[in-house]
């Protein structure tokens, strides 16, 4: 059993919590439509964790915010289907989404420095959502906030409730963000690059905290990151995004043992290895991400791919149907790639 789904066996589920089908999110600009999310589909069960991985500009954050309905309606073209417990959210009114935000689904944002209100005490920022969604008294909300701060590992919670964000360290602020996100017991938690602004040791603590809270509260979680190392061992399934599309998707163990897309291989190869000599040159992904207004024809990764052929430059491969292991990929020559990996060719 995956570490991210330890409680799943004890909790029966009848239908998927989240079903995303052909979701597209385009931004209108003077130069044309930016295809930030271009036909993404996946299903997320209760209590499971999906890792969404890709470079900056791959569409990860836009995907999360589009699912939650956090993008402004002006100059945004959104189509497809997002069903949360069977309720369609793509065309939902703002009044419905306000009831969902914080209560049914919540997000831990990238940078706690800018996500917290700098002129509002931490306690007020936690109790605000509690009182709105749970209709509880001020005293009850304060007691709940104290318990939340303790649960996310913040010492002296009584004193911290009265502090402003600038009086806390970056790691402490991110713990407050997690407390706010889980306050109302959401069924789905988005963690959007939750360790970006933190040092390495604090990063591990925050990731462990998220995993513990997800397991103990039986939440589904979508963990967004550019680092495959972050999602290894912390997710049940991984979706790799490139140019607004999912190019590979598989259960975590399956993906790491038999990755099939060259972009996934490139991401994995770019992670430094402790065993490498200190003078080893870091591996990078050549080229640059495509222009999402005028993307290249064929496979969007083909201009940067070491295995690309003429067919790759002219025909775009579809995302395959899941195989017996639940593995999907959009590559014309995945078997050849797998064979090269087996032979030690990188």
N, C-alpha and C positions, 0 to 999 in steps of 0.2 A: 504494500500500500504506500502511495506517495506521502511524503511528510506534509504536503499541503492539504491533504484530504483525510487526515486522521480521524475526524469525527464523522466522515461521510457514511461509514458503514452503519452507524447508529441512527442515522436520520433518513427515513424513507423519502423519496421524492417521486411525484407522479408525472410532472411535466418539467421541461427545462425552465430555468429561471429567466434566461435571456436568449432570444433567437434573433439574430441579425441576418438579413437576407438582401444581398445586392445593394448594400448601402453606398450611396454616392453623395459626396459633399464637395461642391465646387464653389469657388469664390469668384465673383465678378470683378474684373479689373479693366482698365482702359485698353490693355493689350490682349484681352481675351479671358477665357475661363481657366482658372487654376484648378486642376483636377487633384485636389488634396487627398481625397478618399475616393477610390474609383472601383466600386463593385465588390465590397468586402462582405463575406458571409461567414458566420460561425454560430455555434450553439454553446452556451455555458450552463452547466448544471449547478444546482445549489451546493454550496460548500466546496466548490472546486476553484482552482486558481489557474488563470490563463496568463501566460507571459506574452507580451507584444513587443517584438524586438526589431530594431532598425536604426539606421543612421538618422541624424537630424534632417528633417525635411521629408522623411519617408511617409508621414501621415499618421504617426502613432497618437500624438496628442489631439489632433483634429478628430480622429476616430473616437477617442474617449469622450471628448466634449460634444461631438455630434450625437452619440448614443444618449448622453445625458440631456441633450437639448440646451446646452449652454452657449451655443453660438448665436450671434445676432441674426435675426431673420433678414435684415436688409443686406443686399448684395451677396447672399448665400443661397445657392441652389442645392436643395437636399431632397433626395429621393430614395426609394427602396423601402425596407421595412425593419423596424426595431420593435420587437414585442417583449414586454416585461411582464411575466406571469400572464401571458396571453393578451395583454392590453397594448394596442398599437400606439407608439409614441411619436412617430415621425410627423404626423399631422396634429398632434395633441396641442390643445390651447395652453397658453402660459399658466393659466390658473391651475390646470391639472399638474403641470410640471412642478409648480411651487410646492404642491403637496408631496411630490415624490422626492424632491431635493432634500437631503439630510435625513429624511425619514425612511425612504425605501432604498435610495442609492446616494452615495456620498463620494467625495474625492479628496485625496491628499495631494496637494499641488506641489510643484517642483521646489519653489523657493519660499520657505516660511518667513523670510525677511520681508517679502512684499505681499504675502497672502494674509497675514494677520493685520488687523487694524491697529496702527501705531498709537492712536489716542484713546483706545478703549482697553480697560483692564482685562486681563486674561479670563477671569471668572465670568465677566459679563459676556465675553465672546463664546464661552461654552454654554452658559445657561440660556442664551438667546434662542437657540434652536430647540432646546429642551422644552421651554415654556410655549413656544409656538406650536410644536408638533404633538407634545404629550399633554398639554393643558394641565400643568402641575403648578403648585405654589412656588413662590420665590425661595422659601426655606428648603422645600423638597429639591428644587433645582440646584441650590447651592450644595446640598449634601451629595447629590448625584455627581456634581462637578468635582467635589473632593474625591469621591470614589474613583472617578475616571482618571484624575491626575495620578492617583496612587497606582491604578492598574497599568498605566503607561510608564511607570518607573520614575516619576518626578518626586523627589524628596520634599518634605515640608509643604505639602499641598495647601495648607491653610494660608501660608505666607505667599505662595506662588499665585493663588487666586487674586490677590490684591495687586500684583505686579503688572507692569506694562511690558509688551514684547521686547522692547530694547533692553530691559533689565535681565534678559535671559540669553544664554548661549544659543548658537544655531541648532545644536542637537536638542536642546530643551524646547526651543520653539517648534521643532518638527514633532516632538512628542505632544505638544499642545495641539498641533494640527491634527494629529491622529486621534486625540481625545475628542476634539470637536467632530471629526468625521464619524466616529463610532458612537457618539453620545445617544442617538435615538435608535440604535440597534438596526442599522440598514442591512438589507439582504445582499446588497452588492456594493463593493468598495473598489473605487478606482485609485490606484497609486501611480501617479504620473511622475516618473523620475524622482522618487521621493528622497533620494540621497545626493542629488546633484551638488548642492551647496555645502556639503558636509565633508569633514576629513575622513580618512579611511577607517579608522577605528570606530568612529561614531556611525559611519555608514552600515557597518555590520550589525551594530546594536539596533539601529532603526529597522533594518530588514528582518532581523530576528523578532523584534517586537511586532511588526506587521504580521508575520507568519503566525506568531502565537495568538494574536487577537483574532486573526481570521479563523484559526482552528477552534479556539475556545468559544467563539460566538457563532460558529457555523455560517460564516458569510462566504459568498462567492467573491472572488477578487480578480481584477484585471491589473496586472503589474506591468507598467510601461517602462522600457529601458532601452538604451543603446548597447548594453553589455550582456552578452550571452552568459557570462560568468555569474551575473546577478540572478538569473532565472534558473540556473542549474541547481537542482535539489530543493527549490522553493516553489515550483509550479507543477501542475499536473499535465499541462499542455503548453506548447509554444507556437505562436504564429509569427512568422518572419515577414515584415513588410518592406516593400521597396517601391518607390514611385506611386504610392497610394494604393498598392495592391498587396494582397497576401501571396507571396511566392512559394512559401513552404509552411506546412502546418502538420504537427504530429505530437503524440504523447512525448513528454520530455525525454524519457529514457530512449525512446525509439529515435528521436531526432539526433541525439548526441552519439548514438551508436551507428547510425546509418543515414547521415544527412545526404540529401539528394540535389540540392540547388547550389550552384557555384557562389551565389551571394552569401548564403549561410556559411559555406566553407570559408569565404573571405573574412566574414565577421569573426568566426572562430579563430582563424589564423592570426588575426590582428591582436589577440589577447596575449600579452607577454607571459612567458612561462618562467616560473621560479628556477627551473632546472637549466635554463639557457645561460651561457656565459655572459658576464657583465658587458662585454664588448659587442654582443649580438645586435645586429641592426633590427630595429622594430619593423614589423611587416605592416604595410599599409594597403588600402584598396586604391588602385590607380584610377585616374580620371576623377570625375565629379558627378554628383547626382544629376539626373536629367532635368531639363526645363519642363515643368508640369503644365505650361501653357502650350508648348509645341514639343511634346515628347518624341523620342526617336521611334521609327517604325520597327515592327517586330518586337522581340523581347526587349523590355526597357533596360535590362542590365547588359545587353549584348555589347555596347561600346566599351564596357569595362571588364568583360568576361574573357578569361584566358582560354576558354573552351569553345568560344563562339564560332559558328560556321555561317555560310551564306544564308541558310534557312533561318538562323536565329535573327539575322538582321532584317529579314523581310516578313516573317510570319510570327505572330505573337502566340506563344503556347498557352493553352487554357490551364486552369488549375485542375489537376487530375481528380478523379473520384477517389475516395479513401480506399486504400488497400486493406488487407486483412489486419494490419497493425494500426489502422487509422491514419496512415501517412498520406499526405497530399503534397504535390509540388507542381510548379509550372516551369518545366524545362524539357526541351526536345530530346536531350541526351542524358537523362539521369542515370541510366545503366552504365554508360561510359564513364561518367564522373565517379560512380561508386567503385568501378573497377580500378580507376586510377588511384583512388584513395587506398584501396586494398593493397595495391602494388607499392604504396608509399610515395606516389607522385603527388606533389603539392603545388 
